[in-house]
């Protein structure tokens, strides 16, 4: 995308010719081709300018010695235990009244792997903020701590991918559609996830530019699923393997889907795997059905549709379902270079409907994000990108 990138990362060039320093506060990028989402990509939190001297000093260890222009400075990092930050006295930002930010003197992030312990510590008042409150206590939280709970839709999608490059799902549209009609997303959401997700019709989540509320998806229709299953060549049912990564929520959802599909003669063998093994199998296409999710890196439909479903991205680049449709590729490529916003969104909506009709995935849910915050913590709010992007520079404590 940025001119000279490949030569630079391959070691064929000493400089990245597509990036030029104009002055102390300005960089100039030269692209290989028009790329309309480029400004959105630059807003991704991983794309920051870092001090050259620090990058050279630390080399590959730079990630463990971060330097930035944020509101807080990393003071101590006890790996797998805690991170301690202090206020940045030179922070560039002020509030609307002209007061220097941040308000807080510092932040301590404590790593507590056990959900029960973390929740108990919050209830005792030993933790100010608890991101992603655990599912197993959700009903209690709603009943007793709803005034401390924040929830909102997150720009993310939860799906099961079919391996479109191998039987039984390769070239078998009716089989893929049968699975989609066979799952009662509403029931699973209410009974298993306590209503914390939104049943999905397609790929783009609500709130994402280009989201189409009129998208034609797959309603729960077991009779139609049974008919399509027979037409797909499996009148007596089928047995398939489902890979899920090791997480209690994923296991519960997979078991609920397993029970629903069994009623139609579809037998699901659930394989619970460590994340590294799971991802490796997805990248190599050594799956039949696999659990996966995606949360936006930047607020542009390109980050979902092109990354996850363009044929150029098969395998490790993001298209783990190995889905291919030349017309979809054409639409997504056209959308990348289209500079008229409304025309771009129409191209993405057309591509998404085409993808949904092809059913390369079992479309399941859109995520929500949530946190618990003590009532003495003021002006804390939850962005659509999730709790890790909560702007703590404007938060203060009032006890």
HELIX and SHEET records of a PDB file:
HELIX    1   1 UNK A    5  UNK A    9  1                                   5    
HELIX    2   2 UNK A   38  UNK A   42  1                                   5    
HELIX    3   3 UNK A   52  UNK A   58  1                                   7    
HELIX    4   4 UNK A   59  UNK A   64  5                                   6    
HELIX    5   5 UNK A  115  UNK A  123  1                                   9    
HELIX    6   6 UNK A  135  UNK A  137  5                                   3    
HELIX    7   7 UNK A  138  UNK A  144  1                                   7    
HELIX    8   8 UNK A  146  UNK A  148  5                                   3    
HELIX    9   9 UNK A  173  UNK A  182  1                                  10    
HELIX   10  10 UNK A  185  UNK A  192  1                                   8    
HELIX   11  11 UNK A  222  UNK A  231  1                                  10    
HELIX   12  12 UNK A  248  UNK A  262  1                                  15    
HELIX   13  13 UNK A  275  UNK A  284  1                                  10    
HELIX   14  14 UNK A  302  UNK A  309  1                                   8    
HELIX   15  15 UNK A  311  UNK A  313  5                                   3    
HELIX   16  16 UNK A  315  UNK A  317  5                                   3    
HELIX   17  17 UNK A  326  UNK A  337  1                                  12    
HELIX   18  18 UNK A  341  UNK A  358  1                                  18    
HELIX   19  19 UNK A  387  UNK A  389  5                                   3    
HELIX   20  20 UNK A  392  UNK A  394  5                                   3    
SHEET    1   A 2 UNK A  19  UNK A  23  0                                        
SHEET    2   A 2 UNK A  26  UNK A  29 -1                                        
SHEET    1   B 3 UNK A  72  UNK A  78  0                                        
SHEET    2   B 3 UNK A  82  UNK A  87 -1                                        
SHEET    3   B 3 UNK A 106  UNK A 110 -1                                        
SHEET    1   C 6 UNK A 129  UNK A 131  0                                        
SHEET    2   C 6 UNK A 361  UNK A 373 -1                                        
SHEET    3   C 6 UNK A 149  UNK A 162 -1                                        
SHEET    4   C 6 UNK A 289  UNK A 295 -1                                        
SHEET    5   C 6 UNK A 238  UNK A 245  1                                        
SHEET    6   C 6 UNK A 266  UNK A 273  1                                        
SHEET    1   D 3 UNK A 129  UNK A 131  0                                        
SHEET    2   D 3 UNK A 361  UNK A 373 -1                                        
SHEET    3   D 3 UNK A 198  UNK A 199 -1                                        
SHEET    1   E 2 UNK A 377  UNK A 378  0                                        
SHEET    2   E 2 UNK A 396  UNK A 397 -1                                        
END                                                                             
